[in-house]
Amino acid sequence: MTGERKYGVCAVSCLPLRAFPDEKSEMVSMFLFGELYHVLGSEQGWYQVSAEYDDYIGWISGSAVHLITGKEYRYLAEGSKTLTRPAFLVPEEYSDHPFMILPGSSLPAFRDNSFVLGGKTFQSAGPLVTNDGTLNPLAQVPLTAMLFLNAPYLWGGRSLFGVDCSGFVQVVFKTAGIRLPRDASQQAQIGKTISLREARTCDIAFFGPAPGKITHTGIFLDNGRFIHASGKVRIDTIDERGIFSVERKQITHALQLVKRVIL
């Protein structure tokens, strides 16, 4: 694709990002409502895009692409706020059919719970609770994490409808105003390394078969509890060996690293 650079925004609850331009292709990540991307190319009705939030690259169906101007892209990238609680929006073209948007969604400036996104007007069916920059991250992280409890595991997912381990950590911290990379191995490079003994609420632990092969992650809660996405979002305990599954009564993931990103 040549010519002027193209930009887009997710205008639905969530939108799968696939490895290849095919509906049957692996979902590698997911856009939430209001998240931005720029278009890298197109092929057979599909668009290859790069996510503004974490630079993840993949393909989305042309039927779901919502293009915006470069000016709006820059405005949204600089001024959007992150939704911290689920909400329902009423789109102008379907006023009798509200749809749900999820924690981690990005919202432009709104007035009286109404806003314009990509040339469309949306009205909230209730209050829109966002992080305006004043929320305490140490309080917000566990609040959002608990919203995900029992959400199903979904490879590539980043939503209450389905989430993988690193998508869970990324979106939870997004609601607290902290930007993390998409994959667990990338997240393990962020923050200050600490010992398990030092760990507190909001610290992140990483797991895998070896220190250089991180395959799983999750978040410390209080009183020795640890929340992570494995089968579903669940609460287990953790010791120097790794995660002890309350349900299976055994160690399920070998601990490799503990990081603190809220200093």
N, C-alpha and C positions, 0 to 999 in steps of 0.2 A: 504494500500500500504506500502510495506516495502522496505528496501534497501536504496540506495543513494538518497538524496534529489533531487527533480526535480524543474527546474525553467523554466519560459516562458516569452515571450514578445508579446505584441499586435502588429501585423504586418499588420493590416488593419486600415481604417479610425477610426472606433469605433467598440467596441465589447460589446454586452450586458452581464451583470453579473446577473444570475438568482437565485432566492431563492431556487429552487429545480432543479434536473437534468431532465428538461422537457422544450421543446420549448414553451409550453403554460404557463409556470410558470411566476410569477411576476418578472419583471426586477427590481432589487434592486439598481443597479448602472451600471456603464459603464466604460470600458477601452478606452483610447485614444491611438492613434498610439505611439509606443515606450514605453508605460507604462509597468511595470514589475509585475510579480506575482510569487509566489512559489506554487507548487502543494501539496495539502494536501491529496488527494486521488482520486479515480476514480470509476465510476459506470455506467454500461450500455452505454459506449461511451461518457460519460461526465466526466469532471474533476472539482473537488472542489479545489478552489484556494483562496489564500489570497493576496490582492493587496499590493504591496510594498509601494505605496504612502500613503495609509490611513488605511491599515490593514483590509479593508472590505473583508468579506468572502462570497463567492457564487459559482455558478456553471457556467462553460462555455462549449460549445459544443466541443467535441473532434475534429471535422472537422475544428475548428478555432484555436486550440491550436498550438502554435509555440514554441517548446522547445529550450532552449539554455543551455550552460554549466554554472556551478557555477562561473567560472572565468569571463565569459562575463557578467553574472548577476551583479557581484560586480563592474565590470568596468563601466557598464551602470548606475548603481545606484549612483556611485560616480561622474561620468563625464558628464552625459546628461544635455542638456540645453532645456529650455522650449520655444516652438514656440509661438510667440505672434500674428502672422497674418496667415490667411489661405495660403496654398501653394499646388502645385501639384507635385506629385512624379511620376517618371517613373520607374517601377520595371524592372529588367533585363529580366525577362521571358516574359514580355508583353510590349515591347518597344514602341508599337503604342497606348498604352492605359494608359495614366496617370490617377491617382486618387487623390482626394483631402484629405489633412490632415488639421487638425483644431487647432485653438488656444488651448493651454494646452497640446498639444502633446509633447513628450520627444524625443529629437534627440541626437544621439551620435556625437562625433567630426566629422566634415565634411570638405572636401577640394574641392574647385571648385564646390560647391553645390552637392557633391556626398559623399555618406557614405555607410558603410556596417552595416547591422543589422541582427542578427540571421543567418549569413552566406549568406545573399542576398545583392546585391548591388542595391542601389536606387540613381537615378539621379533626381535632382529637375528641373522642367520645368521653374523655375524662381528663384528669390532670396529667401533664407530662412532667415526669420527675427526672431531671438531668443533673449532671455534675457541672456546676457553674464555676468550678475552681476553688470552692471554699470547703469542700468535703475533706474530712480527715481520712487519708488512705488507709490507715491502720484500722479504722472503723468500717470503711466501705468494702474492703476486700472480703472480710468474712460475711458481711451482709449479702453481697452478690453471690459468693460461693454457695451459700446455703439455699439461694433461689434455685440453683442447679441440682440440688439433691434429688436423686432418682431419675434425672434426665438420662435417656438412653445413650449408650456409646455409639458413635457414628464416625467412621474414618473420614477425616476431612471436615467434620462438623465444627461449628462455632456458635451453636444456638441451643436454646432450651429444647428444641425439637430433636436435637441430636448433636453430640459434641465428642471430640477426641481429647486426649489428655492435654496436649499443648494448646489446642484451641480453647479449652476450658480455662487454663491459666491465663492465656493472652486476653480473653474477653473480660474475665474477672478483674484483671489489673487495668484494662482499658476503662472500666467504669470508675476506677479510682484515680484516673488521670495519669496512668503510667503506661508508656508504650513499650511493649515487648515484641521480639520477633515471633514468627509463626511456629517454628519447629522447636521441639525440646532441646535438640543439640545446639541450636542457636541461642535459645534462652539460657542455657547453661554457661554461656560466655558473658552474661550480664551480671552486674552486681558484685558484692563482696563475698568471698568464700568464708564460711564460718564452720564451727564444729557442730555436731548434732546437739551437744550439751548446751550450746549457746542459742539454739533455735527458739523462736518465739512465733506468735501468731503473725501470719502474712509472709513468713520466710518460705522459700521454695526448695524442695528436694528433687534430686534427679537420680535416675536409676538406669541400670543396664548391665550387660554381662561383663563390661570392663570400663575403666575410667574414660577411655576414648570412644566409647560406643554407648551414648545416651539414647535410650529408647522410651523412657517414661518420665512423667513429672507430676507434681501435685503441690498442694499448699497446706502449710501448718495452720491448724486452728488452736484453740486453747485446750488446756488440760490433757495434753498428749494426744489429741485427736488430729487426724490427717485426712484431708479430703482430696479425692482424685477421681478421674474417669477411667474405669476399668470394668467393662460390661455395662455399667451404668455409673453415674456419679454417686460415690459412696464414701462413707467415713470409716476409716480403719485406724490402726495404731502403727507406730513406727519405732524401731530401735536401730542399733548399730548394724544389724544385718540387713534391714530393709523394712518393707511394708508387711505387717502381720495382718492377714485377712481375718476379720472378726467372723465372717461367714464360713470360711474354709478352714480356719484354725491352723494356718501355716503361713510361712513367708512366701510372698508371691513375686516380689520385685527386689533385686539386690541394690542396696544403697551405694551410690558413688560420690555424691556431692550435695552440699547444702549451700544455698546462696541467699543473701539478703539484698533486696533491691529497694526497700524503703529504709533509709538510713536514719 
